[in-house]
Amino acid sequence: MKTRAWQKYLETQSKLHGKNIFTVTELANVAGTSLNVLNVELSRLRKYGLIERYAQGKYGLPSTITAEILLPTIDSRAYITGTYALHYHQLITQVPTRMTCFTNRRHNRSRERLTPVGRYTFVCVSASVYSPPDSGVIATPEQALYDFIYLMRRHGVKPETLVTFRNLHKIRNTYLSRIVSRYPDTVRKHLLEILKRTNPE
């Protein structure tokens, strides 16, 4: 396919069907060519800035992919939590440098993934802690707060020394009570201390 044809196809898929991520197999079928020939085509398209490699075997239009869109293509069982989710919900002031993703899959050597949309860190957690959001791939404010404290305590770090919390008055106590049983009691006590310190009233 010529460059203009590729550009039209990718833009049409995005605008009409909301499809932004493509596997090399899908692209090879569209072009009606072999994977080897396709790799040459992809190198040319990347050179022209018409396509971006977002992960191994995953391509899409530049600047159209967000962290939330890309994650399921890397690990369909993972969800974003920790500092990224806390910042997303405006509960901390610091801008995170990575996205912590809880999953029930072991990534072993590939637990750190650097992509054009940021760095993912995959953490395999126990069945009790693992709980994908009902919608989307970003944990709720309450779950993200619990997950962050849980993970930091697991590393022997006090979470309040790493970030500056804000807007914790927006945390829903009813939701906290629904999910508290997933975590060790030490995590619950630590969270209550943080909430009390931040909201002394």
C-alpha positions as CSV (number, residue, x, y, z in Angstrom):
1,M,0.0,0.0,0.0
2,K,1.1,3.5,-0.7
3,T,1.7,6.0,2.1
4,R,-1.5,8.0,1.4
5,A,-3.6,4.7,1.4
6,W,-2.1,3.7,4.8
7,Q,-2.9,7.2,6.2
8,K,-6.5,7.1,4.9
9,Y,-7.1,3.6,6.3
10,L,-5.7,4.4,9.8
11,E,-7.6,7.7,10.1
12,T,-10.9,6.1,8.8
13,Q,-10.6,3.2,11.3
14,S,-10.0,5.8,14.1
15,K,-12.8,8.2,13.2
16,L,-15.5,5.7,12.1
17,H,-14.8,2.7,14.3
18,G,-12.8,4.1,17.2
19,K,-10.0,1.6,16.5
20,N,-6.6,3.0,17.2
21,I,-4.4,0.0,18.0
22,F,-3.5,-2.6,15.3
23,T,-1.6,-5.8,15.5
24,V,1.0,-6.6,12.8
25,T,-1.2,-9.5,11.7
26,E,-4.2,-7.2,11.1
27,L,-2.0,-4.7,9.2
28,A,-0.5,-7.5,7.1
29,N,-4.0,-8.7,6.2
30,V,-5.0,-5.2,5.2
31,A,-2.0,-4.8,3.0
32,G,-2.3,-8.3,1.6
33,T,1.3,-9.0,2.3
34,S,3.7,-11.1,4.4
35,L,4.9,-10.0,7.8
36,N,8.5,-9.6,6.5
37,V,7.3,-7.2,3.8
38,L,5.0,-5.4,6.3
39,N,7.9,-4.8,8.6
40,V,9.7,-2.9,5.8
41,E,6.5,-0.9,5.2
42,L,6.1,-0.1,8.9
43,S,9.7,1.1,9.1
44,R,9.0,3.5,6.3
45,L,5.7,4.7,7.8
46,R,7.4,5.3,11.2
47,K,10.1,7.3,9.5
48,Y,7.5,9.5,7.9
49,G,5.8,9.9,11.3
50,L,2.5,8.3,10.1
51,I,2.5,5.4,12.5
52,E,3.8,4.7,16.0
53,R,5.0,1.4,17.6
54,Y,3.3,1.4,21.0
55,A,4.3,-2.1,22.1
56,Q,5.7,-5.3,20.6
57,G,3.5,-6.1,17.6
58,K,1.1,-3.2,18.3
59,Y,0.9,0.0,16.1
60,G,-1.3,3.0,15.8
61,L,-1.6,6.6,14.7
62,P,0.8,8.9,16.6
63,S,-0.6,10.9,19.5
64,T,-4.0,9.0,19.5
65,I,-3.2,6.4,22.1
66,T,-3.6,7.0,25.8
67,A,-2.3,4.9,28.7
68,E,-5.8,3.6,29.2
69,I,-6.3,2.5,25.6
70,L,-2.9,0.8,25.4
71,L,-3.0,-1.2,28.6
72,P,-5.6,-3.8,27.6
73,T,-3.5,-4.7,24.5
74,I,-0.5,-5.5,26.7
75,D,-2.4,-7.2,29.6
76,S,-6.1,-7.5,29.3
77,R,-6.4,-8.4,33.1
78,A,-4.4,-5.4,34.3
79,Y,-5.7,-2.1,35.7
80,I,-4.0,1.1,36.6
81,T,-3.8,2.1,40.3
82,G,-1.4,3.6,42.7
83,T,0.1,7.1,42.1
84,Y,-1.2,7.4,38.5
85,A,-4.8,6.7,39.6
86,L,-4.4,9.0,42.6
87,H,-3.1,11.8,40.4
88,Y,-5.8,11.1,37.9
89,H,-8.4,11.6,40.7
90,Q,-6.5,14.7,41.9
91,L,-5.7,13.2,45.3
92,I,-1.9,13.8,45.2
93,T,0.1,16.8,43.9
94,Q,3.0,14.9,42.4
95,V,2.9,13.9,38.7
96,P,3.8,10.2,38.6
97,T,6.6,9.0,36.4
98,R,5.2,5.5,35.9
99,M,1.9,3.7,35.9
100,T,1.5,1.0,38.5
101,C,-0.7,-1.8,37.1
102,F,-2.1,-4.6,39.3
103,T,-2.7,-7.9,37.5
104,N,-3.1,-11.6,38.3
105,R,-0.6,-12.5,35.6
106,R,3.1,-12.8,36.2
107,H,5.2,-10.7,33.8
108,N,8.6,-11.8,35.2
109,R,11.3,-10.1,33.1
110,S,8.8,-7.8,31.3
111,R,7.2,-6.3,34.4
112,E,8.6,-2.9,33.3
113,R,7.3,-1.7,29.9
114,L,8.5,1.6,28.4
115,T,6.1,2.8,25.8
116,P,5.4,6.1,23.9
117,V,2.6,6.8,26.4
118,G,4.7,6.2,29.5
119,R,6.3,3.5,31.6
120,Y,4.1,0.6,33.0
121,T,5.1,-1.4,36.0
122,F,3.1,-4.6,36.4
123,V,2.6,-6.0,39.9
124,C,1.1,-9.4,40.3
125,V,-1.0,-9.3,43.5
126,S,-3.0,-11.9,45.5
127,A,-6.5,-12.8,44.5
128,S,-8.0,-10.9,47.5
129,V,-6.3,-7.6,46.5
130,Y,-6.8,-8.1,42.7
131,S,-10.1,-6.4,41.8
132,P,-10.5,-4.8,38.3
133,P,-12.7,-1.7,38.2
134,D,-16.3,-2.3,37.1
135,S,-15.7,0.1,34.2
136,G,-12.6,1.3,32.5
137,V,-9.0,0.4,33.6
138,I,-8.3,3.1,36.3
139,A,-9.0,2.2,39.9
140,T,-11.5,4.3,41.9
141,P,-10.1,6.9,44.3
142,E,-10.7,4.7,47.3
143,Q,-9.2,1.6,45.7
144,A,-6.2,3.5,44.4
145,L,-5.6,4.8,47.9
146,Y,-5.8,1.4,49.5
147,D,-3.6,-0.1,46.7
148,F,-1.0,2.6,47.1
149,I,-0.7,2.1,50.9
150,Y,-0.7,-1.7,50.4
151,L,2.1,-1.6,47.9
152,M,4.3,0.9,49.8
153,R,3.9,-1.1,53.0
154,R,4.9,-4.2,51.1
155,H,8.1,-2.4,50.1
156,G,8.7,-1.1,53.7
157,V,8.0,2.6,52.7
158,K,5.7,5.1,54.4
159,P,3.4,6.3,51.6
160,E,3.0,9.8,53.2
161,T,6.8,10.4,52.8
162,L,6.5,9.9,49.0
163,V,3.5,12.0,48.1
164,T,1.5,15.0,49.3
165,F,-2.1,14.1,49.6
166,R,-5.0,16.5,48.9
167,N,-8.8,16.4,48.5
168,L,-9.0,13.4,50.7
169,H,-12.3,14.7,52.0
170,K,-13.7,13.4,48.8
171,I,-13.0,9.8,49.7
172,R,-16.2,7.9,50.2
173,N,-16.3,6.1,53.6
174,T,-19.1,3.9,52.5
175,Y,-17.0,2.6,49.6
176,L,-13.9,2.2,51.8
177,S,-15.9,0.0,54.1
178,R,-17.0,-2.2,51.2
179,I,-13.5,-2.9,50.0
180,V,-11.6,-3.0,53.3
181,S,-11.7,-6.8,53.6
182,R,-9.4,-7.2,50.6
183,Y,-6.5,-5.7,52.5
184,P,-4.4,-6.6,55.6
185,D,-5.6,-4.8,58.8
186,T,-2.4,-2.9,59.0
187,V,-3.2,-1.2,55.7
188,R,-6.7,-0.2,57.0
189,K,-5.1,1.3,60.1
190,H,-2.5,3.2,58.1
191,L,-5.2,4.6,55.8
192,L,-7.2,5.8,58.8
193,E,-4.2,7.5,60.2
194,I,-3.6,9.4,56.9
195,L,-7.2,10.4,56.7
196,K,-7.2,11.6,60.3
197,R,-4.0,13.5,59.8
198,T,-5.2,15.1,56.6
199,N,-8.8,15.8,57.8
200,P,-8.4,16.4,61.6
201,E,-12.0,17.4,62.0
